[in-house]
Amino acid sequence: MDSCETGKTAGIIIIGNEILSGKVQDSNSFFLVSELRALGVNVLRISVIPDDIAVIGREAALFSRSFDYVFTSGGVGPTHDDLTMEGIAGGFGVPMMQHPSLETRFRRRYGEKLNEAILKMALVPEGADVVDFDDNSFPLVFFRNIYVFPGIPRYLREKFLLVRERFRTACFFLTRIFLNAEESEIAALLNQIVAAYPETSFGSYPIMDNPEYRIIITAEARDRGQRDAAVDKLLGLLPKQIVVRVE
């Protein structure tokens, strides 16, 4: 396939005071961006917000209007600070409801040990649905175009990999050029190519403490021919002695 349709867009909302206070390092946004990019989904914004019902609601509603897909991470457990579901409900002006399939699952799983904290995890915004994985893992809740993932990285990754193909929409063609040079030495040439090939997206990333190369230039497009033409032109202009390799 030499060209791709215009892909979908996405926004990611990372929810948790622990992220904003530095108690926990976020790795979920990096994982989601990497996976979505490979699926052809263009992530346009990442937001990190506190465990605050009003803030969650405003951000969820804004992202839902702005992007094709929204992915949230965090705030879906049984404790007092797990407020994502309630926040989403408030942002869209809908009540919370006990989702029947979630309630049934919890009653079957916990039996006499079932308590209010566990049942709290069956509360979702009215109109929400679930992706049931037909095993013992917790289903994935989604509301409109918002997919609500847990904050624990292992669980988020496991669940995303089970549903990732539903988000595949397009593709990107990517080339990386490794250079042994300073950015100032190649900036003018790169700017020339950027202006001449607007359908190809270029990035320039300085690399520190690497004896082999000092810059990675990326060239990315939805059309292979446009990408190849831009890369060939750039390589023709760059001094050959600074080009370490092309991938």
Secondary structure, 3 states (H helix, E strand, C coil): CCECCCCCEEEEEEECHHHHCCCCCCCHHHHHHHHHHHCCCEEEEEEEECCCHHHHHHHHHHHHHHCCEEEEECCCCCCCCCCHHHHHHHHHCCCEEECHHHHHHHHHHHHHHCCHHHHHCCEEECCCEEECCCCCCCCEEEECCEEEECCCHHHHHHHHHHHHHHHCCCCCEEEEEEECCCHHHHHHHHHHHHHHCCCCEEEEEECCCCCCCCEEEEEEECEHHHHHHHHHHHHHHCCHHHEEEEC
